[in-house]
Amino acid sequence: MPRQPIEAGDPSPDARRGAPAYEVRIGPLGLAGTATIPLGATALVVFAHGSGSSRHSPRNRAVAAALNERGLATLLFDLLTVEEEADRRNVFDIPLLGERVLQAVEWAAHEPLTRALHLGLFGASTGAAAALVAAAREPGLVRAVVSRGGRPDLAAEALARVRTPTVLIVGSLDTEVLELNRWALAQLQGRKALEIVEGATHLFPEPGAMDEIIDLAGRWFSAWLVTDMSEGGHG
């Protein structure tokens, strides 16, 4: 698969100390992305943004920055081209979005600076479904999945093939999405959990809600990507 290698000597100007960021291109279309790799990182979290969002999503960037502070590398990238985003149908085309996440997983598995890192996926909204589709397709590469306010139900029949440890995080006041997540949880076959953020709505704008998201995601990725628990497989 065509890919653009990271230029190891050319981090972006806004890289934080100890966590250089690199502008990268993913897959045959050269989808734009930013890979941030803290020194000594042993794991990489690939972000799959939701409908109407991009790699510049402030919520995902906040989560990514917090994970970087915990020593985890991150990759935020655009799942669609500018032209594709103009057609709203593409935003909800889960097979298409899942294929783009797979391209990012494949890129990370072969890129010299990331190929040795344990890989996890963080999906929001429709991006959660895309992440689960990718996890079902590449169980040997994807070791953990976190869904934030996601629509995992849109992964449909792929859910039954997911063996990757997965946590679904939903606001207690996001009632319709919460029920859809409960249904999706029952379909998942591996280690799984549903975490409910009390008093939170769909985008988690309430005080402290995103802090709880960051804590839950950080603990899940630490358990399955960093600690010895990740050696226990996907059972």
N, C-alpha and C positions, 0 to 999 in steps of 0.2 A: 504494500500500500504506500503510495507516495506520501512523504512527510518532510517537514522542514526541521532540521536539527537545531537544538538550542545552541546559540553562540555563547559558549561558557564565559568568554571574556567581555561580554557586552550586556551587563545588567541594566535595567531601566533606571533613569535618574531618581525615581521615587522609592527605590528599594530601601527598606528599613535595615538598620544595622543588624548583621547576622542573618538576614533573610533576603538575599538578592532575588529580584524579580526579573523575569525574561519574557519578552514578547515572542510568541510562538505562532505557528500556523499548523492547523490540524486537518488531516485527511486530504482527499483529492481536491476539495474546493478551497483549501487553505483557510479554514475558519479561524478567525482571530482569537487568540487566547493569551492569558498571562499566567505563567508558572512561577510561583514563589517557593523557594527551596531553602529553608533554614539550614544552617550548618549542622551536620550530624543527623539530619532527618532520616528516619528509617521507614516512613510511610508517606503516601500521597493520597489526598482526597480530591477527587474530580467532582466539580459542581455541575449539576444540570438544572438550569434556571427554568422558571415556569412561564406560563403564557404571558405575553406582553412584556417580558423582561429580557435582559441580556447579561453579558459578563460584567456589566457595570451596576447590576442590582445592588443597592445600598445594603440590603439585609444580608445577601449572600457575601458581600464584601466584608461586612462586619463579622460574620461567622468565620470566614476564611482568615481574617486578621487574628482573631482569637485562637484559631487552630495553629496558625504560624507561631504565636506566642508560646504554644504548648509544644513546639518543635515538630509539628506536622507540616509537610509540604502541601501546597494546594495548586489546583489548576482551575481557573475560571475561563470559560470559552463560550463563544456564540454558537448555538446549535443551528442557527439558520443564517443564510446570507441576507443582505439588505433587501434584495429582490424577493426572496422567499418570505420575508417578514411582511411584505406588502399584501400577501394573500393570507387572510386570517385562518383559512382552513389548515395551513401548515402548522400553525401554533398548536393545533389539537390532533395532528397526525402522529399518533404514538409510534407506529412502526418507523416512520421517518426519523423522529426524534431519538428513538432507541438506536437506530443505525448510527446516528451522529455520536451518541454516547459511546457506542462500540468503537467508533473510529478513534475517539479520545483514549479509550482503554488500550487499544492496539498501539496507538502512538506512545503512550506512557510505558508500555511493555517493551518497546524497542529503543526508545530514546536513551542514549548513554547515561544522562544525568538522573534518570528516573526509573530505569528498568530494574534496578535492584530494590526498589521501594515496594512495600506491601501496599496494595491498592484498595481504597474505599470510594464509595459514591455518596454524594449528598444531593438529594433532589427536592425541589420545591414545586408545588402545584403540579402541572402536567409533567414537569421534569422528574418527579418521583416515579411516575409510571415508566418513563423512558429509562431511568436508572434500573428499575426492576427488570425490564426487558433485557437490558444489557447483562445484568447479573444472572439471569436465566440462561443466557447464551454463553457466558464466559465464567462459569463457576470456579474454574481453576485460577482465574486472575482476580476476580472481585471478591474480597474477603469480608466486606462489611457494607451495609447500606443504611443511611439515615434519611428519613422523609420528614420534611418540615411543611406542615399544612398542605400535604400532598394529596394527589388523586391516584393512589396506588390501584384503585379499582379499575382504572383505565388500562392497566396492563393486562386485564382480562385473563385469558387462558395461560399466559406466561407465569402468573402467580403460582400456580401449582408446580412449576418447575424450579422455583427459586429455593435454593438450599443455603444461600448466603445469610448469615446473621443480619437481621433487619429490625430496626426500631422505627415505629411510626409515631410522630409527635404532632399532636393536634390540640387546638384551643378548646376549652370546655364549652365556650359559647358559639363555636363554629359547628352547630348541631348537625347540619346535613352532611358536612364533610366528615364529621366524627363517626356518623353511622356508616358511611361508605368505607372508612378506615377499619371499622370493626369487621365489616364483611370481608375486606381484603386480608385482614390479619388471619381470619379463619382459613383462607386459601393457602397461605404461605406454609411451606413444609419444613423449613429449617428453624434455627433459634430465632425467636421473634419476641417483640414486646410492643405494647401500646402505651405511650406516655401522654397524659393529658395535662396541659398547662391550665390550671384553674384561673377563670376570669379572663381568658384570652380569646380574641376573635381571630378571624382568618389570617390576617397579616401580622398578628402579634404586636400591635402598636402600644399596648398597655405597658405602664412602667414595670420594668423587671422581667417582662415576658421574653424578650430576646436574650437576656442574660441566662434565663432558664434553658432556652433553646441551646445556647452555646455550651452550657454545662452538661446537658444531656448528650449532645452530639460529641463533645469532647470525651466524655466518659465511655461512650459506645465505641468510638474509634480507638481510644486508648486500650480498651479491653480486647478488641478483635484485630487491631493492626499493630499494636506496639507490645503488649504484654504476652506472656506465655499462653494465655487463653486462645490466642489466634492460631496456635499450633494444634488446637483440638479439632480442627476441621469444621465442616459446615453442618454437622449433624444436629 
